[in-house]
């Protein structure tokens, strides 16, 4: 399994090394700062940043969990699953699992998003509509050269994960095998 202490982090300022210093000027609200102007929007509005998978796999998986022994949560999850399929037909929505699968210790269903616009629309919608359920949002990254896919998947599900609601402890032993 990947050792988080060995992860490498590229500087967030890569590509901006020679940029002029930022201003300390404040906006009218007196709290926020005036940002420098740039030509056009960041490319991140159109394409996911590398090493996110911009291909058929999709850049993000969203796992929506429910406790399968709770009638109320099961009913809500099934209704949410149906609503997502009707509201967002362009997303990939997987089968409704009625028990643990893979590293996921409780029942869930999965949704994949393929563009930054889909991510923004769906995740903000889900923040309101997920109700009593928890959601794991994790990237699908293309493994760095020499890094086994299992280590990359472990990092995506742990260090790079985003949670909505209560965090559900995953079974990371699945990622212990090398690939």
Backbone as CSV, one residue per row, in Angstrom:
resi,resn,N_x,N_y,N_z,CA_x,CA_y,CA_z,C_x,C_y,C_z
1,UNK,0.853,-1.177,0.000,0.000,0.000,0.000,0.896,1.236,0.000
2,UNK,0.473,2.278,-0.663,1.268,3.494,-0.783,1.514,4.124,0.585
3,UNK,2.690,4.647,0.751,3.047,5.356,1.983,2.809,6.847,1.750
4,UNK,1.812,7.451,2.417,1.526,8.872,2.200,2.729,9.784,2.449
5,UNK,3.665,9.339,3.271,4.838,10.176,3.536,5.766,10.248,2.328
6,UNK,5.587,9.347,1.367,6.426,9.346,0.160,5.757,10.045,-1.024
7,UNK,4.525,10.545,-0.845,3.852,11.241,-1.935,4.662,12.465,-2.320
8,UNK,4.682,12.756,-3.594,5.351,13.951,-4.090,4.280,14.965,-4.453
9,UNK,4.547,16.210,-4.166,3.601,17.277,-4.462,4.292,18.322,-5.326
10,UNK,3.778,18.529,-6.529,4.270,19.588,-7.388,3.821,20.914,-6.790
11,UNK,4.664,21.920,-6.879,4.293,23.234,-6.350,3.032,23.746,-7.034
12,UNK,2.065,24.246,-6.268,0.867,24.828,-6.883,1.195,26.056,-7.730
13,UNK,2.376,26.633,-7.537,2.768,27.815,-8.306,3.508,27.468,-9.598
14,UNK,3.588,26.184,-9.950,4.236,25.791,-11.205,3.554,26.523,-12.363
15,UNK,4.357,27.179,-13.186,3.831,27.972,-14.301,3.642,29.437,-13.952
16,UNK,3.735,29.776,-12.683,3.565,31.166,-12.240,4.832,31.669,-11.536
17,UNK,5.960,30.989,-11.741,7.194,31.315,-11.028,7.645,32.766,-11.237
18,UNK,7.418,33.307,-12.434,7.894,34.659,-12.756,6.776,35.697,-12.746
19,UNK,5.667,35.371,-12.153,4.538,36.308,-12.083,4.873,37.448,-11.126
20,UNK,4.342,38.646,-11.411,4.594,39.769,-10.487,3.945,39.521,-9.130
21,UNK,4.431,40.178,-8.090,3.837,40.000,-6.755,2.348,40.358,-6.764
22,UNK,1.606,39.695,-5.906,0.172,39.982,-5.781,-0.041,41.265,-4.990
23,UNK,-1.106,41.959,-5.329,-1.485,43.189,-4.644,-2.148,42.861,-3.303
24,UNK,-2.029,43.738,-2.354,-2.737,43.612,-1.066,-4.011,44.456,-1.065
25,UNK,-4.333,45.047,-2.234,-5.527,45.886,-2.362,-6.775,45.053,-2.091
26,UNK,-7.720,45.659,-1.360,-8.958,44.952,-1.002,-10.124,45.409,-1.866
27,UNK,-11.071,44.508,-2.048,-12.307,44.822,-2.758,-13.196,45.682,-1.862
28,UNK,-14.320,46.129,-2.422,-15.255,46.999,-1.691,-15.727,46.402,-0.378
29,UNK,-15.801,45.084,-0.278,-16.278,44.468,0.958,-15.281,44.614,2.108
30,UNK,-14.058,45.056,1.790,-13.049,45.278,2.815,-12.355,44.026,3.310
31,UNK,-12.798,42.858,2.852,-12.218,41.599,3.322,-11.492,40.840,2.216
32,UNK,-12.127,40.736,1.063,-11.514,39.962,-0.019,-10.496,40.815,-0.771
33,UNK,-9.557,40.133,-1.409,-8.473,40.819,-2.109,-8.759,40.929,-3.602
34,UNK,-8.228,41.978,-4.227,-8.345,42.164,-5.668,-7.351,41.211,-6.330
35,UNK,-7.866,40.336,-7.179,-7.020,39.378,-7.881,-6.523,39.969,-9.194
36,UNK,-5.379,39.508,-9.666,-4.886,40.019,-10.952,-5.803,39.562,-12.083
37,UNK,-5.929,40.380,-13.103,-6.735,40.020,-14.266,-5.944,39.071,-15.148
38,UNK,-6.646,38.216,-15.857,-6.005,37.323,-16.814,-6.873,37.254,-18.053
39,UNK,-6.282,36.864,-19.149,-7.042,36.735,-20.373,-7.745,35.396,-20.398
40,UNK,-9.045,35.389,-20.459,-9.805,34.150,-20.503,-9.849,33.445,-19.155
41,UNK,-10.653,32.402,-19.101,-10.796,31.614,-17.887,-9.730,30.532,-17.833
42,UNK,-9.491,30.026,-16.655,-8.596,28.891,-16.470,-9.079,27.725,-17.324
43,UNK,-8.165,26.973,-17.893,-8.508,25.793,-18.684,-9.222,24.748,-17.820
44,UNK,-9.083,24.844,-16.482,-9.735,23.905,-15.574,-11.264,23.979,-15.656
45,UNK,-11.809,25.040,-16.271,-13.253,25.108,-16.478,-13.701,24.159,-17.597
46,UNK,-12.771,23.807,-18.495,-13.110,23.002,-19.662,-12.606,21.569,-19.608
47,UNK,-11.440,21.371,-18.999,-10.797,20.066,-18.964,-10.261,19.821,-17.570
48,UNK,-10.409,18.603,-17.086,-9.858,18.278,-15.778,-8.336,18.325,-15.817
49,UNK,-7.755,18.785,-14.733,-6.314,18.888,-14.570,-5.668,17.513,-14.581
50,UNK,-4.505,17.411,-15.214,-3.734,16.165,-15.141,-3.292,15.961,-13.706
51,UNK,-3.244,14.756,-13.238,-3.394,13.472,-13.911,-4.812,12.899,-13.859
52,UNK,-5.854,13.747,-13.701,-7.222,13.222,-13.711,-7.516,12.587,-15.060
53,UNK,-8.281,11.526,-15.050,-8.597,10.785,-16.262,-9.701,11.512,-17.021
54,UNK,-9.350,12.104,-18.140,-10.315,12.806,-18.983,-10.939,11.883,-20.028
55,UNK,-10.699,10.599,-19.898,-11.180,9.638,-20.887,-12.478,8.958,-20.500
56,UNK,-12.651,7.778,-21.041,-13.874,6.997,-20.884,-14.181,6.634,-19.436
57,UNK,-13.154,6.492,-18.618,-13.349,6.109,-17.214,-14.059,7.214,-16.427
58,UNK,-13.764,8.449,-16.764,-14.325,9.578,-16.031,-13.365,10.053,-14.965
59,UNK,-13.335,11.339,-14.718,-12.370,11.938,-13.794,-12.741,11.732,-12.330
60,UNK,-14.018,11.578,-12.022,-14.439,11.421,-10.627,-15.507,10.346,-10.507
61,UNK,-15.380,9.558,-9.431,-16.432,8.636,-9.000,-17.089,9.265,-7.780
62,UNK,-18.398,9.160,-7.724,-19.133,9.608,-6.550,-19.907,8.398,-6.037
63,UNK,-19.535,7.936,-4.847,-20.192,6.791,-4.215,-21.156,7.333,-3.172
64,UNK,-22.411,6.982,-3.287,-23.442,7.463,-2.369,-23.865,6.269,-1.508
65,UNK,-23.602,6.394,-0.205,-23.778,5.287,0.737,-25.103,5.371,1.475
66,UNK,-25.636,4.190,1.777,-26.810,4.100,2.650,-26.663,2.830,3.477
67,UNK,-27.257,2.845,4.647,-27.237,1.668,5.510,-28.361,0.738,5.057
68,UNK,-27.974,-0.395,4.493,-28.927,-1.305,3.867,-29.950,-1.897,4.836
69,UNK,-29.693,-1.847,6.143,-30.652,-2.377,7.114,-31.637,-1.307,7.589
70,UNK,-31.452,-0.077,7.111,-32.367,1.013,7.449,-33.384,1.166,6.314
71,UNK,-34.645,0.877,6.614,-35.694,1.003,5.590,-35.789,2.430,5.063
72,UNK,-35.649,3.412,5.965,-35.761,4.810,5.567,-34.609,5.202,4.636
73,UNK,-33.367,4.832,5.004,-32.238,5.178,4.152,-32.289,4.436,2.814
74,UNK,-32.690,3.179,2.841,-32.779,2.402,1.604,-33.805,3.032,0.664
75,UNK,-34.947,3.416,1.207,-35.987,4.053,0.397,-35.476,5.379,-0.166
76,UNK,-34.838,6.200,0.670,-34.335,7.494,0.212,-33.261,7.297,-0.863
77,UNK,-32.351,6.341,-0.630,-31.274,6.095,-1.593,-31.835,5.645,-2.941
78,UNK,-32.808,4.759,-2.923,-33.391,4.291,-4.185,-34.093,5.440,-4.914
79,UNK,-34.799,6.294,-4.170,-35.456,7.449,-4.789,-34.421,8.434,-5.344
80,UNK,-33.328,8.633,-4.617,-32.265,9.529,-5.084,-31.604,8.956,-6.339
81,UNK,-31.342,7.667,-6.343,-30.760,6.980,-7.496,-31.639,7.189,-8.734
82,UNK,-32.952,7.018,-8.559,-33.876,7.224,-9.686,-33.872,8.680,-10.134
83,UNK,-33.901,9.592,-9.187,-33.914,11.023,-9.523,-32.644,11.415,-10.288
84,UNK,-31.493,10.917,-9.849,-30.238,11.226,-10.536,-30.291,10.714,-11.976
85,UNK,-30.797,9.517,-12.174,-30.874,8.958,-13.525,-31.798,9.780,-14.413
86,UNK,-32.847,10.355,-13.842,-33.772,11.188,-14.618,-33.238,12.610,-14.823
87,UNK,-32.631,13.169,-13.784,-32.150,14.559,-13.814,-30.839,14.698,-14.588
88,UNK,-29.980,13.685,-14.512,-28.645,13.747,-15.116,-28.405,12.517,-16.013
89,UNK,-29.164,12.359,-17.095,-29.009,11.163,-17.931,-27.646,11.069,-18.618
90,UNK,-26.929,12.169,-18.693,-25.613,12.170,-19.331,-24.512,11.584,-18.446
91,UNK,-24.801,11.405,-17.159,-23.814,10.817,-16.258,-23.912,9.296,-16.305
92,UNK,-22.830,8.635,-15.926,-22.869,7.171,-15.824,-23.313,6.832,-14.410
93,UNK,-24.435,6.129,-14.306,-24.973,5.717,-13.008,-24.986,4.195,-12.983
94,UNK,-24.349,3.636,-11.969,-24.214,2.191,-11.857,-25.399,1.573,-11.125
95,UNK,-25.371,0.262,-11.058,-26.407,-0.515,-10.380,-26.510,-0.099,-8.911
96,UNK,-27.659,-0.351,-8.363,-27.957,-0.063,-6.965,-27.535,-1.280,-6.158
97,UNK,-26.431,-1.163,-5.421,-25.911,-2.285,-4.629,-26.640,-2.354,-3.296
98,UNK,-27.055,-3.550,-2.908,-27.791,-3.696,-1.647,-26.916,-4.219,-0.509
99,UNK,-25.612,-4.177,-0.700,-24.672,-4.608,0.337,-23.273,-4.126,-0.002
100,UNK,-22.301,-4.433,0.847,-20.922,-4.000,0.614,-20.377,-4.536,-0.712
101,UNK,-19.528,-3.743,-1.353,-18.861,-4.154,-2.586,-17.513,-3.433,-2.647
102,UNK,-16.468,-4.150,-3.038,-15.133,-3.559,-3.110,-14.712,-3.017,-1.758
103,UNK,-14.113,-1.833,-1.736,-13.668,-1.268,-0.459,-14.797,-0.604,0.339
104,UNK,-16.012,-0.637,-0.207,-17.145,0.077,0.386,-17.874,-0.840,1.379
105,UNK,-17.862,-0.496,2.677,-18.354,-1.407,3.715,-19.869,-1.454,3.895
106,UNK,-20.582,-0.577,3.208,-22.041,-0.579,3.275,-22.578,-0.449,1.855
107,UNK,-23.871,-0.596,1.703,-24.510,-0.492,0.398,-24.287,0.902,-0.200
108,UNK,-24.308,0.946,-1.521,-24.088,2.231,-2.187,-24.467,2.117,-3.650
109,UNK,-24.451,3.279,-4.316,-24.468,3.307,-5.769,-23.451,4.345,-6.194
110,UNK,-23.026,4.231,-7.449,-21.924,5.055,-7.950,-22.360,5.861,-9.157
111,UNK,-21.828,7.083,-9.232,-22.062,7.973,-10.359,-20.700,8.450,-10.843
112,UNK,-20.493,8.490,-12.170,-19.262,9.026,-12.740,-19.551,10.335,-13.454
113,UNK,-18.623,11.296,-13.320,-18.710,12.558,-14.054,-17.502,12.678,-14.970
114,UNK,-17.699,13.355,-16.113,-16.698,13.378,-17.170,-16.159,14.767,-17.506
115,UNK,-16.826,15.810,-17.037,-16.374,17.163,-17.363,-16.435,18.035,-16.111
116,UNK,-15.643,19.095,-16.075,-15.749,20.021,-14.938,-17.158,20.595,-14.778
117,UNK,-17.853,20.837,-15.882,-19.219,21.364,-15.786,-20.145,20.350,-15.116
118,UNK,-20.017,19.077,-15.475,-20.829,18.039,-14.838,-20.500,17.931,-13.356
119,UNK,-19.212,17.991,-13.031,-18.802,17.922,-11.624,-19.445,19.057,-10.834
120,UNK,-19.311,20.282,-11.332,-19.868,21.438,-10.622,-21.375,21.354,-10.468
121,UNK,-22.054,20.971,-11.535,-23.515,20.882,-11.486,-23.968,19.759,-10.556
122,UNK,-23.365,18.569,-10.708,-23.842,17.424,-9.938,-23.469,17.516,-8.462
123,UNK,-22.235,17.878,-8.150,-21.814,17.918,-6.745,-22.584,18.993,-5.989
124,UNK,-22.813,20.153,-6.604,-23.601,21.183,-5.907,-25.051,20.734,-5.737
125,UNK,-25.611,20.068,-6.722,-26.966,19.516,-6.617,-27.021,18.470,-5.510
126,UNK,-26.003,17.588,-5.467,-25.967,16.516,-4.472,-25.840,17.059,-3.050
127,UNK,-25.153,18.187,-2.886,-25.022,18.788,-1.553,-26.401,19.076,-0.958
128,UNK,-27.353,19.398,-1.786,-28.713,19.686,-1.324,-29.568,18.424,-1.244
129,UNK,-29.457,17.541,-2.234,-30.369,16.419,-2.356,-29.906,15.121,-1.716
130,UNK,-28.672,15.017,-1.195,-28.208,13.734,-0.657,-28.920,13.345,0.622
131,UNK,-29.604,14.287,1.265,-30.394,13.975,2.451,-29.556,13.373,3.562
132,UNK,-29.997,12.222,4.129,-29.290,11.618,5.261,-28.096,10.755,4.836
133,UNK,-27.792,10.713,3.547,-26.769,9.813,3.031,-25.402,10.480,2.988
134,UNK,-24.362,9.669,3.012,-22.987,10.153,2.870,-22.516,9.886,1.454
135,UNK,-21.564,10.686,1.004,-21.014,10.501,-0.341,-19.498,10.653,-0.311
136,UNK,-18.837,9.732,-0.980,-17.404,9.804,-1.213,-17.214,10.271,-2.644
137,UNK,-16.468,11.354,-2.810,-16.136,11.864,-4.136,-14.630,11.677,-4.274
138,UNK,-14.224,10.816,-5.204,-12.783,10.608,-5.358,-12.385,10.706,-6.823
139,UNK,-11.171,11.219,-7.066,-10.706,11.327,-8.438,-10.273,9.968,-8.969
140,UNK,-10.242,9.864,-10.268,-9.626,8.738,-10.962,-8.409,9.322,-11.672
141,UNK,-7.240,9.071,-11.106,-6.031,9.627,-11.703,-5.304,8.566,-12.520
142,UNK,-4.581,9.031,-13.494,-3.711,8.160,-14.277,-2.438,8.007,-13.459
143,UNK,-2.059,6.770,-13.116,-0.891,6.575,-12.250,0.384,7.174,-12.844
144,UNK,1.193,7.747,-11.955,2.496,8.252,-12.373,3.326,7.073,-12.855
145,UNK,4.296,7.344,-13.718,5.155,6.282,-14.224,5.848,5.583,-13.057
146,UNK,5.803,4.272,-13.075,6.438,3.473,-12.035,5.598,3.268,-10.793
147,UNK,4.413,3.874,-10.732,3.527,3.714,-9.580,2.456,2.690,-9.938
148,UNK,2.351,1.607,-9.162,1.311,0.601,-9.454,-0.084,1.222,-9.378
149,UNK,-0.989,0.720,-10.223,-2.346,1.263,-10.246,-3.037,1.105,-8.896
150,UNK,-2.707,0.045,-8.128,-3.329,-0.142,-6.810,-2.916,0.981,-5.852
151,UNK,-1.671,1.431,-5.936,-1.217,2.541,-5.081,-1.903,3.842,-5.476
152,UNK,-2.051,4.047,-6.776,-2.732,5.245,-7.250,-4.197,5.236,-6.804
153,UNK,-4.853,4.076,-6.903,-6.255,3.958,-6.483,-6.390,4.178,-4.975
154,UNK,-5.443,3.655,-4.197,-5.460,3.882,-2.751,-5.383,5.381,-2.456
155,UNK,-4.467,6.066,-3.112,-4.322,7.511,-2.899,-5.595,8.256,-3.308
156,UNK,-6.210,7.860,-4.433,-7.451,8.506,-4.884,-8.574,8.337,-3.862
157,UNK,-8.661,7.153,-3.251,-9.729,6.864,-2.291,-9.432,7.381,-0.881
158,UNK,-8.205,7.816,-0.626,-7.845,8.250,0.733,-7.390,9.707,0.732
159,UNK,-6.161,9.946,0.386,-5.572,11.286,0.484,-6.270,12.305,-0.419
160,UNK,-6.769,11.885,-1.567,-7.407,12.820,-2.506,-8.938,12.813,-2.407
161,UNK,-9.488,12.079,-1.459,-10.938,11.933,-1.340,-11.595,13.184,-0.754
162,UNK,-12.836,13.406,-1.159,-13.684,14.480,-0.638,-14.935,13.790,-0.073
163,UNK,-15.348,14.194,1.120,-16.523,13.579,1.736,-17.647,14.585,1.899
164,UNK,-18.878,14.110,1.684,-20.089,14.858,2.022,-20.787,14.032,3.089
165,UNK,-21.143,14.659,4.184,-21.777,13.923,5.262,-20.732,13.189,6.083
166,UNK,-21.176,12.176,6.798,-20.274,11.411,7.655,-19.330,10.557,6.814
167,UNK,-18.071,10.523,7.214,-17.078,9.702,6.529,-17.321,8.234,6.877
168,UNK,-17.369,7.398,5.854,-17.560,5.962,6.030,-16.186,5.302,5.896
169,UNK,-15.709,4.590,6.916,-14.380,3.979,6.820,-14.350,2.901,5.731
170,UNK,-13.408,3.030,4.815,-13.288,2.080,3.714,-12.353,0.934,4.093
171,UNK,-12.487,-0.182,3.394,-11.609,-1.323,3.578,-10.482,-1.208,2.554
172,UNK,-9.362,-0.635,2.980,-8.251,-0.379,2.062,-7.419,-1.607,1.749
173,UNK,-7.705,-2.768,2.361,-6.905,-3.966,2.082,-6.992,-4.359,0.609
174,UNK,-8.054,-3.980,-0.067,-8.206,-4.257,-1.502,-7.042,-3.667,-2.302
175,UNK,-6.502,-2.552,-1.830,-5.443,-1.869,-2.566,-4.051,-2.354,-2.198
176,UNK,-3.937,-3.315,-1.280,-2.645,-3.789,-0.819,-1.914,-4.612,-1.874
177,UNK,-2.652,-5.214,-2.799,-2.002,-6.023,-3.832,-1.380,-5.110,-4.871
178,UNK,-0.242,-5.514,-5.403,0.395,-4.709,-6.447,-0.196,-5.082,-7.779
179,UNK,-0.177,-4.095,-8.702,-0.684,-4.379,-10.044,0.218,-3.810,-11.085
